[in-house]
Amino acid sequence: MSIFRTKNLDKMVAASRVPGGLKKVLGPFDLVLMGIGAIVGTGIFVLTGTGAVTAGPALTVSFVIAALACTFAALCYAEFASTVPVAGSIYTYSYATMGEIVAWMIGWDLLLEYGLATSAVSVGWSGYFQSLLSGFGIGLPTVLTAAPGALPGVETWFNLPALLIMLVLTTMLSWGVRESARLNNIMVLIKVGVVLLFILVGARHVQPANWQPFMPFGMNGVMSAAALVFFAFIGFDAVTSAAEEVKRPERDLPIGIIGSLATCAILYVVVSAIMTGIVPYQKFLGIDHPVSLALQYAGENWVAGFVDMGAILGMTTVILVMAYGQTRVLFAMSRDGLLPKKLSTLHPKYGTPFFATWVVGIVFGLIAALVPLGVLAELINIGTLAAFSLVSIAVIVLRVKRPELHRSFRCPWVPTIPLLAIAFCIVLMAFLSVTTWIAFGIWLLIGLVIYFGYARKRSLLHGSE
């Protein structure tokens, strides 16, 4: 069937190397920091508190479980990204292995994941930024501080800071990936320094008695928290979106993917252990700044200010990298004819998909300004888990269909590792709410309508049949 037509892998790689395309300017250091930039943000500075209330001190186990699921998927991503260094991440890999309809649906899924991630984190950024301004006696008009209905009993019209940060970072991305990478690297180094400062200062105030009982809500609490804090690891897959702009993708992409994930997993486990060792887990209920709370509880208020600044920088880099990832998925889908061609045109001076970048910035900036955070966050995890499952399936399929293909990095123990990734993702998805599943199904249904109504007949592969 034509909906399962696949792209030729060799032609895809050759086309990505034609002069005049995306500039190849990124190295392994840039990719590791890009991954950390996408991962360390809302998860460590906000979700650790909610996770602690759900799992108690066993939050550390929840992080390990979520990290394992991501590690198995990361090994699959590393094989594909180094073998097929083409923009588009799992969308591109699916197109080469499982067919156009699967590629379209996962691309549609990625647009949801990356787009809503930028919007959701922009809303979180806005809260921390307004808190920072209030410390200097500066306040915005209440109607411009949040989306309509976001604050019960308070009239709000528009989240202005959330829109502004999206537009500022969109400007950076439209100027060029090298400039964006430099900005990201500086901010990532600062926020990792802040996290290390918390670890050094907080470790002195740990009371082991606070870790008892270690698992107050049993494995159900641990797994529910794992499904929640999985959000904290979202982002390493955005590194694969940079494949076409990497100097030596066969070596550098696996380093960037695995290096960033391993670094963040260690930081998360250590931070969560220290937090629950300083503050009894019950006290994190309703707290959206758990790391700062732990320091205040320990009497280290001077460090709490640095943590708030680290949170702002952390969220800034998450928005930057996730918006970057989404523009590259749009670029790849447009280049294949599945979306309007304008989205894959490159700026003659900057060499970036200029129009696509601004579409992402404006659309999801407005969503951040007008939609409450709780509504935005619901769909992100399920979209990512679906993407991780598909890339794991794709590795197995490509090993069968193209066993002779040169693989610079090989996922070990195939099919065991990909099957473990799929199993972990399915288990975590099972702990998400029914509402989330229904909303995700509606989004996929909309995608199917657009595919059969627009994309299928405009695909470049359709024209070659």
Secondary structure, DSSP 8 states (H G I E B T S, - for coil): -GGG----HHHHHHHHTSTTSS---B-HHHHHHHHHHHHSSHIIIIIHHHHHHHHGGGHHHHHHHHHHHHHHHHHHHHHHHHHS--TTTHHHHHHHHT-HHHHHHHHHHHHHHHHHHHHHHHHHHHHHHHHHHHHTT----GGGBS-TTSSTTS----BHHHHHHHHHHHHHHHH-HHHHHHHHHHHHHHHHHHHHHHHHHHGGG--GGGG-SS-TTHHHHHHHHHHHHGGGGTTGGGGGGGGGGBSSHHHHHHHHHHHHHHHHHHHHHHHHHHHHHHS-GGGGTT-S-HHHHHHHHTT-HHHHHHHHHHHHHHHHHHHHHHHHHHHHHHHHHHHTTSS-GGGG---TTT-S-HHHHHHHHHHHHHHHHHS-HHHHHTTHHHHHHHHHHHHHHHHHHHHHH-TTS--SS--SSTTHHHHHHHHHHHHHHHTS-HHHHHHHHHHHHHHHHHIIIIIHHH-HHHHH-
